[in-house]
Amino acid sequence: MVTVILGVVAAYAAPRLLNLSDFYARGFHDETLGYLRYAQKTAIAHRRTVCIAFSANTLTLTLAAHSSATTCTLPLNGSTGSNTLTARSGTGYTPTPTAFGFNALGQPINGSGTLVSTQTIQIATTTDITVESNTGYVHD
């Protein structure tokens, strides 16, 4: 009986354990979601612009030096203690998102400070992350 149960568990678990790219993609999705929420909350709390830059597999947070500045020059460390979040090999953003930021009200803006439409961040094999246009609400 024990052998049968172990066989059933192994048949179910083995394919999931061998496909680590989906596991890493989901982890990167959750970390990205956390970084974006942190960026919005920091913009509101500090009353400053927070900028978010993307590459194919990284996200970088920076903060404006003072409340009237619209360009971000200071690194903003996220939950991992770094201002850059890097995906593991085999996962990343598809396609690379356009850089944007949050103003002091937590609304998504472009590089010139103009409000932008809803932003969608796609990570392979996971649900999309959405940043709503007027509120800046970050969700999947």
PESULDA-V496700 format. One line per field, one symbol per residue. phi: phi as a letter, one per 20 degrees, with the letter a starting at -180 (. if undefined). Layout:
phi=???
This chain:
phi=.ffffffffffeegffffefffffffffgfffgfffffffffgffelcfddcdccgccccdccffbfefdedcefdfefencedddffgncrecfffffbbcefenefcefenegdfgecddcgmcffdddffeemgdbd
